[in-house]
Amino acid sequence: MTPDDVAILRCPESGRPLTFDGALDRRGHLARGRLRPQGGGEGWAVLAGLPRLYREAWIQGPDRFMRRWFYDAVPRAHDPAVRLLLPLFQGPRETEDHLREQYLTRMALDDLPTDRPVRILEVSVGTGANLPRLRARLPKGVQAQIWGLDLSAGMVGRLQASGRAGDARLLLGDAHRLPFATASFDRVLHVGGINAFADAGRALAEMARVARPGTPIVVCDEQLDPGRPHGLGHRLAFKAVTFYDRNPHSPVDRLPPGAQVLADEQPSRFFYSLTWQMPG
Ligand SMILES: C[S@@+](CC[C@H](N)C(=O)[O-])C[C@H]1O[C@@H](n2cnc3c(N)ncnc32)[C@H](O)[C@@H]1O
């Protein structure tokens, strides 16, 4: 992240703009220091090139549990588990690639403008599996800045080590209090975390706030396809991967007031994909 990028950051407590006070690395990126709210305040640490824009006290219940026992504990297991278990549990054609291609199509990247730079945000970017796919889909002429936020230092550490990050702007933060100015992003994506969020409605309202009006927002997570039969094996496997949620389903009922649903669909046996926008 460069000092120029700080312009769209906001203090997740006060909503005030932030200024960086610290050291840059050789590429001119934020290395270490503090992001301080204009007008004063405690501010937010930048450590090893990564801004940390959340307070530990906010992270409770399922968010804390999942981070401690899964995302920070075994980040290395995430990608192989997704790759192997999806076709094993859902059926041989319902692979990770198949699922990711389906929801990425909904981001309507071909409609992005080419006459100005655009910003794309992945909330809960994890180990960054969507990032190379997003870049590969960007049409020629689109100048896109990709941003990724996540709560787990373990997952983001894995992303940084993988080389997938490229020039993506990465930060640690909480999906319930996105540290960005209103209407900062031209596309917003979230995959795989929201079923375990403490308050999915609040996270959706935050995605709506930081997206420009009329921007497609794509959210994907687990839901057992209500439109087809499932054997006992499918049901048990689904229960095992969603043990933390009594009723995993598309959060179409928790969208902010005024949201327009563009598609609420089931790209594979275990996953919904919900595309929506706020009126333009
Ligand atoms: C199953 S992983 C999905 C990662 C990535 N989106 C993908 O498609 O591979 C879910 C991610 O949600 C993140 N997460 C969980 N709670 C969060 C929160 N409150 N705010 C931001 N990210 C969160 C986890 O740290 C984890 O990286």
PDBQT file of the ligand as one rigid body, heavy atoms in Angstrom, charges set to zero:
ROOT
HETATM    1  C1  LIG A 301     -13.136 -19.803   3.774  1.00  0.00    +0.000 C 
HETATM    2  S1  LIG A 301     -12.056 -18.438   3.799  1.00  0.00    +0.000 S 
HETATM    3  C2  LIG A 301     -12.284 -17.805   2.161  1.00  0.00    +0.000 C 
HETATM    4  C3  LIG A 301     -11.104 -17.052   1.642  1.00  0.00    +0.000 C 
HETATM    5  C4  LIG A 301     -11.229 -16.531   0.206  1.00  0.00    +0.000 C 
HETATM    6  N1  LIG A 301     -12.266 -15.548   0.094  1.00  0.00    +0.000 N 
HETATM    7  C5  LIG A 301     -11.454 -17.648  -0.790  1.00  0.00    +0.000 C 
HETATM    8  O1  LIG A 301     -12.412 -17.551  -1.581  1.00  0.00    +0.000 OA
HETATM    9  O2  LIG A 301     -10.652 -18.600  -0.825  1.00  0.00    +0.000 OA
HETATM   10  C6  LIG A 301     -12.959 -17.252   4.806  1.00  0.00    +0.000 C 
HETATM   11  C7  LIG A 301     -12.159 -16.019   5.169  1.00  0.00    +0.000 C 
HETATM   12  O3  LIG A 301     -12.997 -15.137   5.925  1.00  0.00    +0.000 OA
HETATM   13  C8  LIG A 301     -12.173 -14.443   6.847  1.00  0.00    +0.000 C 
HETATM   14  N2  LIG A 301     -12.990 -13.821   7.906  1.00  0.00    +0.000 N 
HETATM   15  C9  LIG A 301     -13.660 -14.436   8.898  1.00  0.00    +0.000 A 
HETATM   16  N3  LIG A 301     -14.282 -13.528   9.688  1.00  0.00    +0.000 NA
HETATM   17  C10 LIG A 301     -13.984 -12.303   9.174  1.00  0.00    +0.000 A 
HETATM   18  C11 LIG A 301     -14.324 -10.966   9.542  1.00  0.00    +0.000 A 
HETATM   19  N4  LIG A 301     -15.112 -10.703  10.606  1.00  0.00    +0.000 N 
HETATM   20  N5  LIG A 301     -13.845  -9.951   8.803  1.00  0.00    +0.000 NA
HETATM   21  C12 LIG A 301     -13.052 -10.199   7.716  1.00  0.00    +0.000 A 
HETATM   22  N6  LIG A 301     -12.711 -11.441   7.316  1.00  0.00    +0.000 NA
HETATM   23  C13 LIG A 301     -13.150 -12.492   8.042  1.00  0.00    +0.000 A 
HETATM   24  C14 LIG A 301     -11.253 -15.539   7.350  1.00  0.00    +0.000 C 
HETATM   25  O4  LIG A 301     -10.106 -15.044   8.015  1.00  0.00    +0.000 OA
HETATM   26  C15 LIG A 301     -10.953 -16.304   6.047  1.00  0.00    +0.000 C 
HETATM   27  O5  LIG A 301      -9.780 -15.840   5.447  1.00  0.00    +0.000 OA
ENDROOT
TORSDOF 0
